[in-house]
Amino acid sequence: MFALKLAAGVIANLAIFGIPLFLLAGTWDWWRAWVLLGAVFIGSVGSVVTLPRSLLEERMKPPVQEGQPAADKIVVVALLALFAGLIVLIPLDVFRFHTFNRPDEWVSSLGLVLFVVGYWIAYLSLRENAFAAPVVKHQTEREQVVIDTGVYRFVRHPMYAGGALLMIGMPLWLESYAGTLFAVLPVGALVVRIVFEERFLKRELKGYEDYTAKVRYRLAPFLW
């Protein structure tokens, strides 16, 4: 049964990206989108094969849960809506609106690099942090502790850092400058979530305030 859930999760990941991209493009002949889906497939399968079952079970829970702070519920819903809006905007811009000239090959290729690196950083975050739940909460039943190893030595929220790179890189690779500009909004939602999350963790999780003094940057080294 658990294996079926994992398979369904992989399919869901592909559907989240693939359905709106190809449906709104109105064509299957979009090789860049196929490359993107290939990266998502490899990343999804790699995650379900290598990450611990307890973490996967936690990650499969809904993004809005009982006991979750109200502020986090609002920010999560906004973030998901903005991310969906980004995926919807890209094919509309590329195939319908043509808002700006398309980026050249070097810039679009950089987008694919950012997407893959972002996905990889998010994966490393999950591998390092067994408490990486999809919602802000204090996991007392799992004896949650502060994680300060691996990618958490460089920024306090590496998963969000990876997500930001992914959201910026995706529209660049798919040749939409308008999508790249729009990506500022979901990235901004991540920033807002970090602010609320850190207030919660400083209050509820022992040792987190000391960790913030040890690792200075939240999202991007030397910037913030």
C-alpha positions as CSV (number, residue, x, y, z in Angstrom):
1,M,0.0,0.0,0.0
2,F,2.8,2.4,0.9
3,A,4.5,1.6,-2.4
4,L,1.3,2.5,-4.2
5,K,1.2,5.8,-2.4
6,L,4.8,6.6,-3.4
7,A,4.0,5.8,-7.0
8,A,0.9,8.0,-6.8
9,G,3.1,10.8,-5.4
10,V,5.5,10.5,-8.4
11,I,2.6,10.6,-10.8
12,A,1.1,13.6,-9.0
13,N,4.4,15.5,-9.2
14,L,4.5,14.9,-13.0
15,A,0.9,15.9,-13.3
16,I,1.4,19.1,-11.4
17,F,3.9,20.3,-13.9
18,G,2.8,18.4,-17.1
19,I,-0.9,18.9,-17.2
20,P,-1.1,22.7,-17.1
21,L,2.0,23.1,-19.3
22,F,0.9,20.9,-22.2
23,L,-2.8,21.6,-21.8
24,L,-2.4,25.4,-22.0
25,A,0.3,25.1,-24.7
26,G,-2.2,23.2,-26.8
27,T,0.5,20.9,-28.2
28,W,2.7,18.0,-27.1
29,D,5.5,19.3,-29.4
30,W,7.4,21.2,-26.7
31,W,10.7,19.5,-26.1
32,R,11.8,21.9,-23.4
33,A,8.8,20.9,-21.3
34,W,9.6,17.2,-21.8
35,V,13.1,17.8,-20.6
36,L,11.7,19.5,-17.5
37,L,9.3,16.6,-16.9
38,G,12.3,14.2,-17.2
39,A,14.1,16.1,-14.5
40,V,11.0,16.1,-12.3
41,F,10.6,12.3,-12.9
42,I,14.3,11.5,-12.0
43,G,14.1,13.7,-8.9
44,S,10.8,12.3,-7.7
45,V,11.9,8.7,-8.2
46,G,15.3,9.3,-6.6
47,S,13.6,10.9,-3.6
48,V,11.1,8.1,-2.9
49,V,13.8,5.5,-3.3
50,T,16.4,7.1,-1.1
51,L,14.6,9.1,1.6
52,P,13.5,7.4,4.8
53,R,9.9,6.1,5.0
54,S,9.0,8.3,8.1
55,L,9.9,11.4,6.3
56,L,8.1,10.4,3.1
57,E,5.0,9.7,5.2
58,E,5.2,13.1,6.8
59,R,5.7,14.8,3.4
60,M,2.6,13.1,2.0
61,K,0.4,14.8,4.6
62,P,-1.8,17.8,3.4
63,P,-0.3,21.3,3.4
64,V,-3.0,22.5,5.8
65,Q,-3.3,20.5,9.0
66,E,-4.8,20.7,12.5
67,G,-2.7,22.6,15.0
68,Q,-0.8,24.5,12.2
69,P,-0.5,28.2,13.0
70,A,-3.2,30.3,11.2
71,A,-0.5,32.5,9.6
72,D,1.2,29.5,8.1
73,K,-2.1,28.2,6.7
74,I,-2.7,31.5,4.9
75,V,0.9,31.7,3.6
76,V,0.9,28.1,2.4
77,V,-2.4,28.6,0.5
78,A,-1.0,31.8,-1.1
79,L,2.2,30.1,-2.0
80,L,0.5,27.1,-3.6
81,A,-1.8,29.4,-5.6
82,L,1.1,31.6,-6.8
83,F,3.1,28.5,-7.8
84,A,0.1,27.2,-9.7
85,G,-0.2,30.6,-11.3
86,L,3.4,30.5,-12.4
87,I,2.9,27.1,-14.1
88,V,-0.2,28.4,-15.8
89,L,1.4,31.6,-17.0
90,I,4.4,30.1,-18.7
91,P,2.7,28.2,-21.5
92,L,0.2,31.1,-22.0
93,D,3.1,33.5,-22.4
94,V,5.2,31.2,-24.6
95,F,2.4,30.2,-27.0
96,R,-0.2,33.0,-26.7
97,F,0.9,36.3,-25.2
98,H,4.6,36.6,-26.3
99,T,5.1,39.3,-23.7
100,F,8.8,39.6,-24.2
101,N,11.4,38.3,-26.6
102,R,12.5,34.8,-25.7
103,P,15.8,34.4,-23.8
104,D,18.7,33.2,-25.9
105,E,20.1,29.7,-25.5
106,W,22.7,30.6,-22.9
107,V,20.1,32.2,-20.6
108,S,17.5,29.5,-21.1
109,S,20.2,26.8,-20.4
110,L,21.1,28.6,-17.2
111,G,17.4,28.3,-16.3
112,L,17.7,24.5,-16.6
113,V,20.8,24.5,-14.4
114,L,19.0,26.6,-11.8
115,F,16.0,24.2,-11.9
116,V,18.2,21.1,-11.4
117,V,20.4,22.7,-8.7
118,G,17.3,23.9,-6.9
119,Y,15.8,20.4,-7.0
120,W,19.0,19.0,-5.8
121,I,19.4,21.4,-2.9
122,A,15.8,20.7,-1.8
123,Y,16.6,16.9,-1.9
124,L,19.7,17.4,0.2
125,S,17.6,19.3,2.7
126,L,15.1,16.5,3.0
127,R,17.9,13.9,3.3
128,E,19.5,15.9,6.1
129,N,16.4,16.9,8.0
130,A,14.0,14.1,9.0
131,F,11.7,16.7,10.5
132,A,11.0,18.6,7.2
133,A,7.3,18.6,7.4
134,P,5.1,20.4,4.8
135,V,3.7,22.6,7.6
136,V,5.1,24.7,10.4
137,K,4.7,22.7,13.6
138,H,6.6,21.4,16.6
139,Q,6.9,17.6,16.2
140,T,7.1,16.6,19.8
141,E,5.9,13.1,19.0
142,R,8.9,12.6,16.8
143,E,11.3,14.3,19.3
144,Q,12.2,17.1,16.9
145,V,15.6,18.7,17.3
146,V,17.4,21.5,15.5
147,I,19.3,20.3,12.4
148,D,22.6,22.2,11.8
149,T,24.5,19.8,9.5
150,G,24.8,19.4,5.8
151,V,23.2,22.2,3.7
152,Y,21.8,23.6,7.0
153,R,25.3,24.8,7.8
154,F,25.1,27.4,5.0
155,V,21.5,28.7,5.3
156,R,18.7,28.1,7.8
157,H,16.1,27.3,5.1
158,P,17.9,25.4,2.3
159,M,14.7,23.7,1.1
160,Y,13.2,27.1,0.4
161,A,16.4,28.3,-1.2
162,G,16.2,25.3,-3.6
163,G,12.5,26.1,-4.2
164,A,13.4,29.6,-5.1
165,L,16.0,28.5,-7.6
166,L,13.6,26.0,-9.1
167,M,10.9,28.6,-9.5
168,I,13.2,31.1,-11.2
169,G,14.9,28.5,-13.4
170,M,11.8,26.8,-14.7
171,P,10.4,29.8,-16.7
172,L,13.8,30.7,-18.0
173,W,14.3,27.2,-19.3
174,L,10.8,27.3,-20.9
175,E,11.7,30.6,-22.5
176,S,9.3,33.0,-20.6
177,Y,10.7,36.2,-19.2
178,A,7.2,37.1,-18.0
179,G,7.2,33.9,-16.0
180,T,10.5,34.7,-14.5
181,L,9.2,38.1,-13.4
182,F,6.1,36.5,-12.0
183,A,8.3,34.0,-10.0
184,V,9.2,36.9,-7.7
185,L,5.7,36.5,-6.1
186,P,6.0,32.9,-5.0
187,V,9.6,33.5,-3.9
188,G,8.2,36.5,-1.9
189,A,5.7,34.1,-0.3
190,L,8.6,31.9,0.8
191,V,10.3,34.9,2.4
192,V,7.1,35.7,4.3
193,R,6.8,32.1,5.4
194,I,10.4,32.1,6.7
195,V,9.6,35.1,8.9
196,F,6.6,33.4,10.5
197,E,8.3,30.1,10.7
198,E,11.3,31.4,12.5
199,R,9.2,33.2,15.1
200,F,7.4,30.0,15.8
201,L,10.6,27.9,16.0
202,K,12.4,30.3,18.3
203,R,9.4,30.1,20.6
204,E,8.8,26.4,20.4
205,L,11.9,24.5,19.4
206,K,14.7,24.3,22.0
207,G,18.1,25.4,20.6
208,Y,16.7,27.1,17.5
209,E,17.6,30.7,18.6
210,D,21.2,29.5,19.2
211,Y,21.2,28.0,15.7
212,T,20.1,31.4,14.2
213,A,23.1,33.0,15.9
214,K,25.4,30.3,14.5
215,V,24.0,30.3,10.9
216,R,23.4,33.9,10.0
217,Y,21.7,33.6,6.6
218,R,18.1,32.5,6.1
219,L,17.8,31.9,2.4
220,A,20.8,33.1,0.4
221,P,24.4,33.2,1.7
222,F,25.8,36.8,2.2
223,L,22.4,38.3,1.2
224,W,19.6,37.4,3.7
